[in-house]
């Protein structure tokens, strides 16, 4: 009898161990589903699925409506006051961070590249389109002409243009005197080719225009700088120096767009998956426990029946 009880207890422990293993396996499966969901949402966030960047739209600048070709800005008291209160042109070194005012008598002393850039600034101030255009290489003006043609409303009309026509199209149109101020010329780099006796300079130039009337630049507002990276090529053999490239920094910041509908979809799906996971786990736990309870009840009934039968046999034997 003792042996049967011991075997019965061992059998119950075995069944409990099996149930425990099933419950642990069920918990592991539910945990894997939960953490897989978290990892998936986190991955979507990392790759930027919930948001995107739009380059935005440039333009929308308000220009001074008074574009008088004959107006002499050097008689404007407010503009003169600005020029007297601060240096007109500042020279800055990107490597050292040192900034110093550049006086007219030192324009040539700072080298041919700086002199060319100061000539450009003075031409802008004086409304001198001829001098301004002469500072740029023919190749640059041709590329500007092609860029303007491609960006026009009717690009097809420029298909048969010659380089000379593109060059003319790329030239800066006539403009009025510009109330330019707060000019910064920043040295970036310089390279020398000894075999061809040429030099390439890179500078960053930025300035502000008071009461910008849009006759010179339509890509910046009044009193707002918009830096340009300017590349200058100097040929010492031909004693020629000119601007060969101008890269204008964007005037607008990238706009971050948050996709709310994507966040909503992922949130709803996540809640549904978690709810289904919990429901499945709880239901499975109850089912396992219920089956175990039934087996134990059946086993107990059988044991009771066996005991009654044994007792009955013992009674008959007596």
Residue, then its C-alpha position, 0 to 999 in steps of 0.5 A: x500500500x505504501x508503495x502504491x501511494x509513493x507511486x501515486x505521489x510520483x505520478x502527480x509530481x510528474x504531471x505537475x512538472x509537465x504542466x509547469x513546463x507547458x506554462x513556462x513554454x507558454x510564457x516564453x512564447x508570449x514574451x517572445x511575441x511581446x519583445x518582437x513587437x517592441x523591437x519591430x516598433x523600435x526599428x520602424x522608429x529608427x529607420x524614420x518610418x514615422x517621420x520624414x523630411x521635406x526640403x521645403x520651398x524657398x522664396x516667398x520673400x517680400x521685396x522693397x517696392x521702390x526699385x528706383x534705378x536713379x536712387x543713390x543709396x549713398x544719400x540714404x542717411x539710415x544706410x550711411x549710419x549702418x556703414x559708419x557704425x560697423x565695418x563694411x567688409x570683414x575678413x575671417x579665417x575658418x581655421x583660426x576663427x580670427x575676424x578682422x575688418x578689411x579697410x579699402x586700402x588693404x583690399x589688394x594686400x590680402x591677395x588677388x582672390x580677396x581683391x576679386x571678391x571685394x570688387x564683386x561686393x563694390x560692384x553690387x553696392x554700385x549697381x554695376x552689372x557689367x563689372x559684376x559679370x566680368x568677374x565670372x568665367x565664361x564656363x560659369x555664365x554658360x552653366x548659369x544660363x543652362x540652369x535658368x533655361x531648365x528652370x524656366x516655364x518653357x525650357x523647350x524654347x532654349x533647346x537650340x541655344x548656342x553657348x554664346x546665347x546661354x552665356x548671355x542668358x547666364x549674365x546677371x541682369x541690370x540691377x539698382x544700387x544695393x544697400x549691402x552691409x555686414x559683409x564677411x569673406x571667410x577663407x576656406x582653402x587654397x590649392x596650388x598646381x605648380x605644373x600649370x602655375x595655377x591656384x584654386x581658392x575657396x571662400x565663403x561670402x555672406x552679406x545682408x541687403x537693406x531694403x532688398x528690392x529684388x533687382x539683384x537677388x530674389x533668393x534672400x530677404x531684406x537684412x537676412x544673410x545667405x552664405x555662398x561658397x565661391x571658388x576662384x581660379x587664378x592662372x598666373x601665366x595669363x594673369x587671369x583670375x575669375x570666379x568659376x563656381x558659386x554654391x548658395x546655401x539653402x535659405x530654408x530648413x528641412x521641415x520634419x513631417x510626422x506621419x500621425x496616421x502611421x503612428x496610429x496604425x502601429x499603435x492600434x496594431x500593437x494594442x491588438x497584438x498585445x491584447x491577443x497575446x495576453x488573451x491567448x496566454x490566459x486562455x491557454x493557462x486555464x485550459x491546461x489547468x482545467x485539463x489537469x483538474x479533470x485528469x486528477x479528478x478522474x484519477x481520484x475517482x478511479x483510486x476511490x473505486x479501486x479502494x472500495x473494490x479492495x475493501x469489498x474483497x477483504x470483507x468477502x475474504x473474512 
